């Protein structure tokens, strides 16, 4: 990807399974391991009330990254991180 152009991407991250804060920071750690990707900004974390049948509150945050991955490849990488 040496010739690929870097672009900014904004990602919302949230969890209401288990320890939401730990899940958020685990997602950040996994994202940090992506090559040709760097963190630019990170929001504060906030909690939001569950909707529908869910009982557990959500922990939410957002990050801004710079990456050379094309959108479809980046989405695949995000899904792989989420599955683990």
URMO-V456770 format. One line per field, one symbol per residue. ss: DSSP state (2 for helix, 1 for strand, 0 for the rest). phi: phi as a letter, one per 40 degrees, with the letter a starting at -180 (. if undefined). A space follows every 10 residues. Layout:
BEGIN
ss=???
phi=???
END
This chain:
BEGIN
ss=0000001111 1111100002 2222222222 2200001111 1100011100 0000000111 1111111000 2222222222 2220
phi=.dccccacbb bcbaabbgcd cccccccccc cccccfbacb abcccabbcc bgccbcccbb aabbbbabcc dccccccccc cccc
END
